[in-house]
Amino acid sequence: HVQLVESGGGSVETGGSLTLSCTGSGISLSSAFCVGWFRQAPGKKREGVAGINGDGSTTYADSVVGRFAISQDNAKPTLYLQMNNLKPEDTAMYYCAASLSAYCPPGLPPRSASFPRWGQGTQVTVS
């Protein structure tokens, strides 16, 4: 059974930092495929935050550029999202997801067709 599990969420003050982690079984977090972080705030649609391609290149939503950093430890395997200078608008449930493609689709659309594997999420609250 393929499963992704997020952790590291919590409550922080504006300007604070958090590091989210995502672990997976099987080939869920294979370095050969695009994996990404998404978030969904109350009353809003789920949106892509950051992705890492099979070649190691990364992509970010404009709203988090310069503040968030996605990385992957292929040995574990674990996906990370380092979040710095957090803002109240970053408050959301954060999810990791894995695709079956080497490259992340432009704009990181949170579609199951693009990302068939999802975790249950970890809550981030910034006040």
FIDRENLO-329002 format. One line per field, with one value per residue (C-alpha): residue number from 0; x negated, y negated, z negated. Coordinates in nm, 4 decimals, padded with zeros to 6 digits. Layout:
# FIDRENLO-329002
k = c(NUM:...)
u = c(X:...)
v = c(Y:...)
w = c(Z:...)
# end
This chain:
# FIDRENLO-329002
k = c(0:1:2:3:4:5:6:7:8:9:10:11:12:13:14:15:16:17:18:19:20:21:22:23:24:25:26:27:28:29:30:31:32:33:34:35:36:37:38:39:40:41:42:43:44:45:46:47:48:49:50:51:52:53:54:55:56:57:58:59:60:61:62:63:64:65:66:67:68:69:70:71:72:73:74:75:76:77:78:79:80:81:82:83:84:85:86:87:88:89:90:91:92:93:94:95:96:97:98:99:100:101:102:103:104:105:106:107:108:109:110:111:112:113:114:115:116:117:118:119:120:121:122:123:124:125:126)
u = c(00.0000:-00.1552:-00.1309:-00.2608:-00.2755:-00.3348:-00.4639:-00.6136:-00.3155:-00.2265:-00.1479:-00.4009:-00.4090:-00.4466:-00.8070:-00.8694:-00.9890:-00.8770:-01.0098:-00.7597:-00.8543:-00.6919:-00.7849:-00.6697:-00.6753:-00.7644:-00.8356:-00.6126:-00.9034:-01.1327:-01.3855:-01.2989:-00.9587:-00.8152:-00.7065:-00.5527:-00.3931:-00.0430:00.1773:00.5410:00.6666:01.0210:01.2658:01.0023:00.8963:00.5945:00.2873:-00.0618:-00.3387:-00.6623:-00.7777:-01.1001:-01.1569:-01.3269:-01.6431:-01.6478:-01.5319:-01.2650:-00.9622:-00.7741:-00.4529:-00.5186:-00.3805:-00.6545:-00.9587:-01.2500:-01.0794:-01.0201:-01.2658:-01.1823:-01.4365:-01.4538:-01.6670:-01.6750:-01.8351:-01.5444:-01.3406:-01.1929:-01.0630:-01.1049:-00.9621:-01.1597:-00.9334:-01.0823:-00.9371:-00.5913:-00.2898:00.0709:00.1701:-00.0461:00.2017:00.3364:00.3327:00.0187:00.0021:-00.2725:-00.1985:-00.3850:-00.3448:-00.4351:-00.6132:-00.9728:-00.8757:-00.6167:-00.3356:-00.3495:-00.1778:-00.1630:00.2045:00.3385:00.5109:00.5182:00.4453:00.1111:00.0484:00.2136:00.0557:00.1356:00.0758:00.3338:00.1879:00.0329:00.1757:-00.0261:00.1132:-00.0571:00.0680)
v = c(00.0000:-00.3274:-00.5954:-00.9479:-01.0932:-01.4598:-01.5988:-01.9149:-02.1437:-02.3659:-02.7162:-02.9950:-03.3707:-03.5895:-03.5814:-03.2395:-02.9223:-02.5623:-02.2612:-02.0134:-01.6549:-01.3941:-01.0293:-00.7675:-00.3987:-00.2177:-00.4419:-00.7204:-00.9568:-00.8279:-01.0884:-01.0032:-01.1655:-01.5049:-01.5455:-01.8537:-02.0428:-02.1856:-02.3752:-02.4494:-02.7311:-02.7309:-02.8306:-02.8314:-02.5938:-02.3726:-02.5264:-02.4171:-02.5594:-02.3954:-02.1062:-01.9222:-01.7566:-01.4277:-01.6141:-01.8018:-02.1349:-02.3131:-02.5294:-02.7587:-02.9513:-03.3249:-03.3804:-03.1734:-03.2520:-03.3506:-03.2220:-02.8492:-02.5838:-02.2313:-01.9540:-01.5788:-01.3244:-01.0329:-00.7993:-00.8015:-00.8939:-01.2117:-01.5307:-01.8589:-02.2065:-02.4688:-02.7657:-03.0939:-03.4383:-03.2878:-03.5110:-03.4734:-03.4053:-03.0926:-02.9398:-02.6231:-02.2466:-02.1396:-01.8239:-01.6397:-01.4598:-01.2490:-01.2238:-00.9590:-01.2061:-01.3196:-01.6845:-01.8747:-02.0152:-02.3957:-02.5726:-02.2570:-02.1860:-01.9859:-01.7347:-01.3673:-01.2968:-01.4751:-01.3746:-01.0404:-00.9999:-01.2297:-01.2456:-01.3368:-01.6784:-01.8725:-02.1975:-02.5196:-02.8183:-03.1574:-03.4312)
w = c(00.0000:00.1105:-00.1530:-00.2040:-00.5543:-00.6311:-00.9592:-01.1034:-01.0987:-01.3911:-01.5070:-01.4691:-01.4841:-01.1791:-01.0648:-01.2125:-01.0440:-01.0101:-00.8270:-00.6909:-00.6145:-00.3960:-00.4056:-00.1632:-00.1010:00.2155:00.5075:00.3783:00.3376:00.6034:00.7078:01.0679:01.0460:00.9682:00.6075:00.4581:00.1753:00.1909:-00.0495:-00.1060:-00.3233:-00.4617:-00.1927:00.0792:00.3518:00.3106:00.4728:00.5626:00.3465:00.4562:00.6680:00.7356:01.0693:01.1364:01.2367:00.9074:01.0435:00.8460:00.9053:00.6679:00.6498:00.6768:00.3278:00.1637:00.3763:00.1567:-00.1575:-00.1015:00.0110:00.1233:00.0954:00.1020:-00.0791:00.1601:-00.0907:-00.3338:-00.1182:-00.2572:-00.1055:-00.2935:-00.2789:-00.4682:-00.5313:-00.6476:-00.7115:-00.7466:-00.6990:-00.8148:-00.4531:-00.4659:-00.7104:-00.5500:-00.5467:-00.3679:-00.1600:00.0201:00.3429:00.5933:00.9672:01.2201:01.4436:01.4316:01.4573:01.2620:01.4716:01.5064:01.2241:01.0112:01.0677:00.7730:00.9965:00.9169:01.2820:01.2403:00.8789:00.8051:00.4604:00.1693:-00.2014:-00.4641:-00.5348:-00.8208:-00.9536:-00.9525:-01.1396:-01.1348:-01.3625)
# end
